[in-house]
Amino acid sequence: MQSWLVPHQRLLSQQLAQGRLAHAILFAGVAGAGKSALANWLVQALVCRQPGKDNDQGILFACQNCKSCRLYRQGSYPDFLSVTTDAKNIGVDDIRAVSTFVEKKAHLGQNKVVLLPMAEKMTTAAANALLKTLEEPGLSCVLILVSDDLEMLLPTITSRCRLYDIRPLSGQALLENLGRDKGRDKGQAEVNLFANVSQLPELTDEAVYRQFRLFTALLLDFLAARRSRADLLALLNENTYAFRWLEYMLVTMARSQYNWLSWSGIRAELADTGINRGEQSAAAGDDAGQLPDTETIWQVYQLVIACIRQLKSMVQANAGYLSEKLLVDIEAVLDK
Ligand SMILES: [Zn+2]
């Protein structure tokens, strides 16, 4: 199990041992954060009749030997339901199966467990149906929801679950991870920048990290001086992470957590990359431009969220068109 999951395991083990485990649990965090591994571990700990305990860490683990563990391994433990679908959405019928399962008496007199690995795929109707189940008094079942996309879940669902926010590394640890071979001290500004993006596990990859730095520079150049538009658009269209980076950067900026001191450093780095910025570079000069105020950033953020939702909701979205339209809309907000 990855190191950052261990504290969650410890906490959940404690709650489980003391009978305080919530009946509705939500593991949220970016893709690759280890949510599935954590969910599978918890399911097995719940299923097992005589879970063991790692005394050093205080973590429960399934014995793998009891009848329940054996049945679970064979995929025939009767009191476990995993709601998976190849379809685009988890619909009302899928959730009806959950309700039926929840109402039934446990076959083995043990815990009943429902796992929803991609909870954000629930339609609104399905989520509302699940809500009814969550509100049942004396729910004799543990529901484990997993999602990399909290935004797509109904607030009424998230508010009824105990949320476990799974983040791969803390800001400082990530920074050390990234900075190991950088050699030069860029000071506090850099720390602040990365403290805020510690939810981006892909940045531990050096090549992706360089792309992220470039993305940040282009975004800030665009927001402050309406430059780098074409390069930013290209990155949005080509880099699978770019929209998420956009969302993270803006929410960080909107919450005023961003340390603007790093802006000059980032500009210098943009110059270092030597990327071809076409005719724009001639006009760029030394004018750093002016970064928008928080209110404007907030409006831009709303545009980005709307665009991301649109991208996700369309079966075959014309991504190129949407991202180009997004930048035009952002410019309109900036120029207001
Ligand atoms: Zn067991």
Residues whose N, C-alpha, C, O or C-beta is under 5 A from the ligand:
A	BS01	ZN	C48 R49 Q50 A62 C63 Q64 N65 C66 C69
